Amino acid sequence: MPLKTWFSVTKAASWRNSAEVVDTFNTASILPDDRIVFNIHGNTFRLVASINYSRSTVFVKFIGTHAEYDRINAKTISLY
């Protein structure tokens, strides 16, 4: 359910910058290159996304447990 909540909030958002994302999700962490790390379900899961603010598009790069997140480089991970 927490991931569905994240999706619903994100889909309805029209963020113009990372500060607005943090205003919505106050536990989110800002990374370089318009990447954001979201804490899902009380920090049990992590979601890394890249946001194109001018197109209002969010690209999910990673979803996993906190332990799985600790084994990746959130700045460079890509699904391609």
N, CA, C and O of each residue as an XYZ file, in Angstrom:
320
protein
N       0.798     -1.194      0.000
C       0.000      0.000      0.000
C       0.854      1.277      0.000
O       0.486      2.231     -0.686
N       1.974      1.343      0.733
C       2.774      2.569      0.717
C       3.304      2.927     -0.671
O       3.412      4.109     -0.997
N       3.638      1.931     -1.496
C       4.107      2.223     -2.847
C       2.971      2.790     -3.700
O       3.195      3.675     -4.525
N       1.770      2.288     -3.503
C       0.613      2.844     -4.217
C       0.380      4.297     -3.807
O       0.032      5.132     -4.642
N       0.570      4.593     -2.541
C       0.427      5.973     -2.068
C       1.480      6.860     -2.718
O       1.165      7.951     -3.194
N       2.736      6.397     -2.742
C       3.797      7.164     -3.397
C       3.428      7.427     -4.852
O       3.562      8.551     -5.336
N       2.963      6.395     -5.548
C       2.604      6.524     -6.955
C       1.481      7.540     -7.146
O       1.564      8.386     -8.037
N       0.441      7.470     -6.331
C      -0.694      8.391     -6.450
C      -0.276      9.836     -6.216
O      -0.667     10.732     -6.964
N       0.509     10.057     -5.188
C       0.975     11.411     -4.877
C       1.875     11.924     -5.990
O       1.753     13.074     -6.413
N       2.774     11.078     -6.462
C       3.715     11.470     -7.511
C       2.996     11.755     -8.826
O       3.323     12.715     -9.524
N       2.030     10.929     -9.155
C       1.279     11.124    -10.397
C       0.521     12.454    -10.388
O       0.403     13.104    -11.426
N       0.020     12.852     -9.250
C      -0.749     14.101     -9.150
C       0.134     15.345     -9.032
O      -0.344     16.467     -9.198
N       1.406     15.147     -8.749
C       2.307     16.276     -8.503
C       2.720     16.963     -9.796
O       2.723     16.362    -10.870
N       3.065     18.226     -9.666
C       3.648     18.979    -10.797
C       4.845     19.757    -10.258
O       4.879     20.988    -10.273
N       5.823     18.992     -9.785
C       7.011     19.583     -9.182
C       7.819     20.362    -10.218
O       7.926     19.957    -11.375
N       8.379     21.480     -9.782
C       9.233     22.285    -10.651
C      10.704     22.167    -10.294
O      11.573     22.590    -11.056
N      10.981     21.583     -9.115
C      12.368     21.422     -8.674
C      12.406     20.440     -7.500
O      11.370     20.036     -6.971
N      13.613     20.073     -7.113
C      13.774     19.074     -6.052
C      13.277     19.575     -4.702
O      12.831     18.773     -3.882
N      13.343     20.874     -4.454
C      12.838     21.410     -3.186
C      11.340     21.146     -3.040
O      10.863     20.876     -1.938
N      10.610     21.222     -4.130
C       9.177     20.933     -4.078
C       8.907     19.452     -3.820
O       7.915     19.099     -3.182
N       9.787     18.593     -4.315
C       9.653     17.158     -4.030
C       9.818     16.930     -2.526
O       9.039     16.201     -1.912
N      10.830     17.556     -1.944
C      11.086     17.401     -0.506
C       9.963     18.028      0.316
O       9.680     17.565      1.421
N       9.326     19.063     -0.200
C       8.153     19.617      0.485
C       7.030     18.587      0.555
O       6.277     18.548      1.527
N       6.922     17.759     -0.476
C       5.892     16.719     -0.518
C       6.307     15.489      0.277
O       5.518     14.949      1.052
N       7.544     15.050      0.083
C       8.088     13.870      0.760
C       9.281     14.337      1.589
O      10.409     14.370      1.097
N       9.034     14.692      2.830
C      10.084     15.331      3.635
C      11.244     14.418      4.010
O      12.248     14.902      4.532
N      11.142     13.131      3.765
C      12.274     12.239      4.036
C      13.070     11.911      2.776
O      14.022     11.133      2.831
N      12.689     12.497      1.643
C      13.396     12.251      0.386
C      14.779     12.888      0.440
O      14.985     13.920      1.077
N      15.719     12.245     -0.244
C      17.093     12.752     -0.311
C      17.406     13.161     -1.745
O      17.116     12.425     -2.688
N      17.993     14.331     -1.898
C      18.330     14.856     -3.214
C      19.727     14.387     -3.599
O      20.666     14.477     -2.809
N      19.849     13.884     -4.825
C      21.125     13.477     -5.392
C      21.410     14.341     -6.614
O      20.517     15.038     -7.096
N      22.631     14.307     -7.119
C      22.939     15.052     -8.351
C      22.112     14.558     -9.540
O      21.543     13.466     -9.506
N      22.056     15.372    -10.581
C      21.399     15.022    -11.847
C      19.910     14.738    -11.684
O      19.365     13.834    -12.316
N      19.267     15.519    -10.832
C      17.812     15.436    -10.636
C      17.338     14.055    -10.187
O      16.246     13.612    -10.543
N      18.162     13.399     -9.415
C      17.756     12.122     -8.819
C      17.308     12.347     -7.386
O      17.833     13.203     -6.673
N      16.339     11.567     -6.992
C      15.787     11.642     -5.639
C      15.686     10.227     -5.091
O      15.307      9.301     -5.808
N      16.027     10.064     -3.817
C      15.833      8.786     -3.131
C      14.639      8.958     -2.190
O      14.637      9.829     -1.320
N      13.643      8.125     -2.379
C      12.445      8.153     -1.554
C      12.484      7.006     -0.557
O      12.858      5.885     -0.902
N      12.100      7.288      0.665
C      11.956      6.262      1.700
C      10.504      5.799      1.671
O       9.583      6.599      1.834
N      10.314      4.522      1.464
C       8.973      3.955      1.347
C       8.710      3.050      2.549
O       9.561      2.250      2.937
N       7.538      3.187      3.120
C       7.087      2.335      4.239
C       8.047      2.418      5.424
O       8.607      1.415      5.866
N       8.218      3.624      5.916
C       9.052      3.824      7.096
C      10.504      3.462      6.876
O      11.173      2.977      7.789
N      10.997      3.694      5.670
C      12.391      3.425      5.310
C      12.697      1.931      5.172
O      13.863      1.536      5.152
N      11.664      1.108      5.077
C      11.865     -0.319      4.824
C      12.337     -0.531      3.392
O      13.152     -1.412      3.119
N      11.817      0.283      2.484
C      12.165      0.203      1.073
C      12.709      1.548      0.610
O      12.414      2.590      1.196
N      13.503      1.507     -0.446
C      14.028      2.716     -1.069
C      13.648      2.695     -2.542
O      13.641      1.649     -3.191
N      13.335      3.871     -3.045
C      13.015      4.039     -4.453
C      13.885      5.177     -4.969
O      13.874      6.275     -4.412
N      14.632      4.916     -6.023
C      15.472      5.937     -6.650
C      14.791      6.327     -7.962
O      14.456      5.475     -8.784
N      14.597      7.624     -8.134
C      13.952      8.120     -9.351
C      14.747      9.276     -9.930
O      15.427     10.014     -9.218
N      14.641      9.405    -11.227
C      15.193     10.549    -11.941
C      13.992     11.362    -12.416
O      13.047     10.810    -12.978
N      14.031     12.667    -12.192
C      12.887     13.505    -12.521
C      13.262     14.526    -13.584
O      14.255     15.242    -13.458
N      12.456     14.579    -14.627
C      12.579     15.616    -15.642
C      11.487     16.635    -15.325
O      10.323     16.444    -15.678
N      11.872     17.700    -14.665
C      10.902     18.677    -14.178
C      10.192     19.402    -15.312
O       9.001     19.692    -15.195
N      10.876     19.700    -16.390
C      10.247     20.443    -17.485
C       9.168     19.620    -18.195
O       8.252     20.185    -18.791
N       9.270     18.309    -18.135
C       8.268     17.433    -18.763
C       7.356     16.747    -17.758
O       6.474     15.976    -18.134
N       7.573     17.031    -16.476
C       6.785     16.406    -15.397
C       6.802     14.884    -15.528
O       5.765     14.225    -15.467
N       7.998     14.350    -15.708
C       8.167     12.916    -15.886
C       9.087     12.354    -14.812
O      10.141     12.919    -14.518
N       8.673     11.240    -14.234
C       9.465     10.568    -13.202
C       9.861      9.204    -13.735
O       9.006      8.420    -14.145
N      11.162      8.917    -13.730
C      11.682      7.631    -14.179
C      12.183      6.865    -12.957
O      13.125      7.297    -12.294
N      11.564      5.747    -12.665
C      11.998      4.924    -11.537
C      13.233      4.152    -11.970
O      13.213      3.435    -12.971
N      14.307      4.306    -11.209
C      15.579      3.649    -11.517
C      15.817      2.412    -10.654
O      16.526      1.490    -11.057
N      15.216      2.400     -9.462
C      15.456      1.295     -8.532
C      14.347      1.277     -7.488
O      13.918      2.325     -7.006
N      13.889      0.079     -7.145
C      13.020     -0.144     -5.988
C      13.562     -1.380     -5.293
O      13.752     -2.419     -5.925
N      13.808     -1.273     -4.006
C      14.304     -2.429     -3.269
C      14.304     -2.170     -1.777
O      13.939     -1.092     -1.308
N      14.720     -3.179     -1.053
C      14.814     -3.030      0.396
C      15.967     -2.090      0.728
O      16.802     -1.774     -0.119
N      15.988     -1.659      1.965
C      17.077     -0.791      2.410
C      18.416     -1.524      2.251
O      19.407     -0.920      1.841
N      18.444     -2.797      2.568
C      19.678     -3.589      2.434
C      20.119     -3.681      0.973
O      21.312     -3.588      0.684
N      19.178     -3.863      0.056
C      19.514     -3.911     -1.369
C      20.015     -2.547     -1.843
O      20.949     -2.465     -2.640
N      19.395     -1.493     -1.354
C      19.816     -0.136     -1.703
C      21.263      0.111     -1.287
O      22.013      0.778     -2.000
N      21.650     -0.423     -0.140
C      23.013     -0.231      0.351
C      24.061     -0.852     -0.579
O      25.241     -0.515     -0.484
N      23.648     -1.751     -1.471
C      24.589     -2.418     -2.375
C      24.663     -1.776     -3.759
O      25.402     -2.254     -4.619
N      23.913     -0.707     -3.983
C      23.930     -0.051     -5.293
C      24.540      1.344     -5.179
O      24.740      1.868     -4.084
N      24.826      1.922     -6.329
C      25.214      3.322     -6.384
C      24.027      4.087     -6.960
O      23.784      4.049     -8.167
N      23.297      4.772     -6.107
C      22.059      5.443     -6.522
C      22.304      6.544     -7.545
O      21.387      6.942     -8.263
N      23.534      7.034     -7.613
C      23.864      8.104     -8.564
C      24.018      7.590     -9.991
O      23.880      8.357    -10.944
N      24.302      6.302    -10.144
C      24.576      5.780    -11.478
C      23.663      4.632    -11.909
O      23.673      4.259    -13.082
N      22.890      4.075    -11.011
C      22.059      2.919    -11.367
C      21.092      3.294    -12.489
O      20.514      4.381    -12.500
N      20.935      2.371    -13.426
C      20.061      2.589    -14.565
C      19.405      1.270    -14.925
O      19.996      0.206    -14.738
N      18.210      1.333    -15.431
C      17.513      0.127    -15.857
C      17.874     -0.259    -17.272
O      17.415     -1.288    -17.768
N      18.687      0.545    -17.931
C      19.049      0.272    -19.322
C      20.478     -0.173    -19.429
O      20.958     -0.447    -20.529
